[in-house]
Amino acid sequence: MRTPPVRGGENQKENHMGIYQETLQSNENYAKEFKLGHLPMPPGRKLAIVACMDARLTVEQFLGLSTGGAHIIRNAGGLITDDAVRSLVISTQLLGTRTIYVIQHTDCGMLTFRDEELRERLAKETGKDASHIHFQSFTDTEASVARQIQRIREIPFLPKDIDVHGFLYDVRTGKLQEIGLEAVKAAAQG
């Protein structure tokens, strides 16, 4: 299994306390200048985005969005999980969202392992059974984006006319590549 490296090293506890204090201090500074309390609850651009949790993705920045412009739903891989479905239903049915983006990216950690390998590793390291956990790793990012679009289109609780788009973000160049209709059609058939 090709596991991504863990950053931090020997002084993880020390680093954790440093980041803890640093982030709380940053929030104190942020709150002193805070001017966004007037923003409404619904997303201003009527947009929801399901994206990978990868720290290299600054979703609002690379899409030119401001705070309040979109609902950003993030998880490992940018997948349409049950929780993402729950969020999308609330976003569309209660908060007016009319467009959904799925954004996955190059060099994704979900490409570096297989579910069964990770389950075995967890069982070995913790002594606990992880067979019930579906990590949903994948081997082809473009095909995965197409599958996510297809899953969205199959959710019966979303508006039938919802506008759905899928993208692959290149972490080396910052560019988005839209995943074409052909890939989505292939995902629907496969």
N, C-alpha and C positions, 0 to 999 in steps of 0.2 A: 504494500500500500504506500502510495506517495503522499505522505502527510505533510502539509505545509509547516514550515518552521514556526516554533513558538518564540515570540520576541520577549525580551525581558531579562532572562538569565537568572543569576544567583540572587540578586537583590529584589525579587519580585514583591515581597512584602513592603520593602522600603520604597520601591517605585509606586506601588499601589497607594501608599499614604501620600506620596508626593502628588500624584494625579488627583487624589481625593481632595486634598487641600487646595490645589491649583484650580480645579473646576468649581469648587464652592466660592473661592475668591473671584473667579471670573463671573460667576452668576451675581455676586454682590455688585460688581462693577456694571454689569449689564442692566440689572434692575434699577440702578440709579439713573440711567439714561433711557429707560424703557418708554416707548411711545406707540406700542402696537395694541394696547388694550381695547381699542375701538373696533378692531377687525371683527367682522361677523363670523359666525360659526361655519356657514357653507363656504366651500372653496370658490374664490372669486372668478377663477377661470373655468369653473365647472369641470374640473379635471381630476382624476384619480390616477396615481402611478403606483404600480407594483414593481419594485426594484430590489436588486440584491443588496444585502447589508454590507457589502464590501466597503471598507473605509475609504477607498480611493474614489468612490462615486459621490460627487457633490451634485446631487440631482438638481436641486434648485438652480445652482450656478450654471451647469451645462445646458439647461433648458431656458435660462433667462427668466426664471420665475422669482417672484417676491414672496415674502412670508404671507400666508393667507391665500395664495394663488391655487394651491392644489393639495389634495390629500396624498401624502407619501406613505405607502405601505411597504415596509422592508422586511425581508427575511433572507435566510441563506438560499441563494440561487435566484431570487426574484420569482418564486413559484406561486401558482394559484392553489394554495393550501386551503383547508377548511377555514382557517382564521382569515385568510385573505378574502375568501368568498363572503364571510360574515361582514368584513369591513366594506367590501364593494357593494353589497346589498344595502347597507346603511347609507353609504355615500350617495348611491344613486336614488334610492327610494325615499330617503328622508332629507337629504342635503343638496339635491339638485344636480349632481354630477351627470354629465352627458357624454364625456369622453374618457376612455381608459387607455393608458399606456402600460405595456409590459417592457421592462428594460433589464436585460441581462448583459453580460460583458465578457470581453476577452480575458484570458488568464484567471478564470474563476476557480476558486477552491473546490467547488462541487465537481470539477473534472478530475480531481486528484485522488479520489477514493471510490470504492464501491460500497454499497450499503452493508452487504454481508461482511466485508472486511472490517468495517468500523464496528459492527455489532460484535464480532469475534474479539476485537481489540478491547472493547469496553468490558466484555465478560471476563477476559483475562486480567485486565487491570483492576476491575472493581469487584469481581466475583458475583456480579448481578446479571440477570438475564435481560438483554436489550432487544430480543427478537421482535418485540411489539413496536419498536420505533422504526418509522419509515423516514429515512433521511432524504430520499428522493434524489440521489446523485444522478448525474447524467454524463454522457460521453460526447454529445454534439450540441453546442450552444444554440446554433441556428434552429435545429430541430426542436430543441427544448422551448425556445421562444414561440415557435409555431404551435407546439402542443398547448402552451399556456393560453394563447389566443383562442384556440379551439375550445379549451375548458371554459373560458369566459363566455363564449357564444353558446355553450350548453347549459349555463346557469339559468334555470327557468324563472328566477326572481328578479332578473335584470330587465330593464326596458328592451323591447325587441329592436328598437332603432338605435341602440347604444353604439357609439363610434369607438372602435377598438383598433389599436395599432401596436405592433411589436418592434422592438429595436435591439440591436447589438451595439453596445458602447465599447469603443476601443480605448483601453486604459493607457495605451502608449501615445495616442494622438488626440484624444478627447472628442473624437468624431462619433456621431451616431450613424448606423446603417440600418435602414428600415428593412425588416424581414418581409419579403414579398408574398403575394397572394399564392404563388405556386407552392411555397413551403407550407403555408397554412392548409391548403387543399390536400397536400400529401399527408400532413398530420391527421386530418379528418378521416382519411381513408385508411391510415395505418393504425 
